[in-house]
Amino acid sequence: MFIAEIDKEKAWQIRQEVMWPQKDLDFVKLAEDENGSHFGLFTDNDRLVSVVSIFFINESCQFRKFATVESEQGKGYGSTLLNYVLVEAKKQGAKKIWCNARLNKVDFYRRFGLEVTHSHFKKAGESYIIMEKYV
């Protein structure tokens, strides 16, 4: 397996398939995508199975739209990609790393040192909580 920076269009495909399969592709596109960095994890047979995008504002880095193809979940691909991105963000000068976590993923993100904040919201029927980590 390997991790590489990818075009936003490749990230969009996985985002839509995993996170919002009932929505059209435009729903998963972010206005900020032009300014972000998009990473993908590929299997040994060059299949893209996990994606995440990072966005910097000063010394703060938000990772967004982290998704792993359903049939490949539980195999460590997402964890490998997230670890990579956390290290990459720190290398690029991030002092804080954060995300909008779906409530059912809080325990997953805690394994990477992210902590729950008091900020939460709903989007398209999904509940989210902001999680962060200072590095």
N, C-alpha and C positions, 0 to 999 in steps of 0.2 A: 504494500500500500504506500501511497505518497500523498502529500498535501501540496497544493499549488494555489497561487492566486488565479482566479477565474473571472470571466466576463460576467457582468451583472445578469445578462440574459440566461446564462446557465443556472445561476442562483435562483432566478425567478421560477424556472421549471420545477425545481425541487420544492421550493417554498409552496407553490400552488398545490402540487401533488400531495404534500405531507400536511401542511397547516390549514389550508382552506380549499379542499378538493371540490366543494360545492360552489365555490366562487370562480369568476373568470380570472384570467391571468392579470388583468389590470389591477385587481384588488390587492395583489401581493407586491406591487411595485411601490417603491418609496421615492418621494421627491428627492431625498438625500442620496439615492443610489449613485448618482453621478459623482459624488464627492467621497464615497466610501471605498473601502477595500473589501473584496469578496474572496473568500477562500473555500476550497472544496477538498474533500478527501476522496481519493480514488482507490478502488480495490486493485489487486494485482493484475486483473484483466482490464484495467483502465476504465472501469465503470464508476461514474460519479455517484456517491451514495450519501454524502453529508455535506451541508453548506452552512456558512455563517458569514455575516457582513459586519464590519466594524466601522465606527464613525467617531472621529475625534472632535472635541470642542475644548480647546486649550489643553489642559492636562487630564481631561476626563475622556474615557473611551467607553462608548456604549456598543455592546454587541447586540445584533438584532437578527431576526429571521433565521434562527438556528434550527435546522431541520435535518433529520436523517430518514432516508427511505424506509418505510414501515417494515419491509421484509428483511432489512439489514439492522434493525434496532436490536439492542441487547448484545451486540458483538464487539462493543468497545470502540466503534468507529467515531461516534459522536464525542465520546470522552477524549479520544486522541485528538480530534480536531479542536475541541474547546481548550484543552491544555495548550495546544500549539498557539492558539489565538491569544490566550492569556499571557503567555511568554512574549509573543510578538508585540502586544500592546505595551507591555512594560518596557521592552527594548526601544519602542518608539516614544517613550517618555510619559506614559500614562501614570498618574498618581492614584487615580480611581478608575475602576472598571465596574460597569453596571449593566443591568438588563431589565426589561419588563418581562417577568416570568409568569407563565400561566400557573395558576394555583396548584395544579396537579404535578408541577415540575419543581416545586420548591425544594424538596429533599434532594433531587438530583443536583441542583445548583449549590446546595450547602456542601456537598462533597468537594467542591472546588473552592471553598472558603468564602463564598458569597453569603451575605447576611440579609435577612428580611428588613425592610424599612417600614415606616408607617404609611407610605404612599401606595394607594391601590386605585384601580379603575376598571371599567368594563369597556370592551370593544366587540361589536358584532356578537353579543351574547356570551363572550368569554370573559372570565374574571382574571385580572392580572395584579401582581404586586411587584414593586420595584425592589430589586436586590442589588447589593453593591459590595465591593471589596476594595480596600485601600492597599496599595502595593508600594 
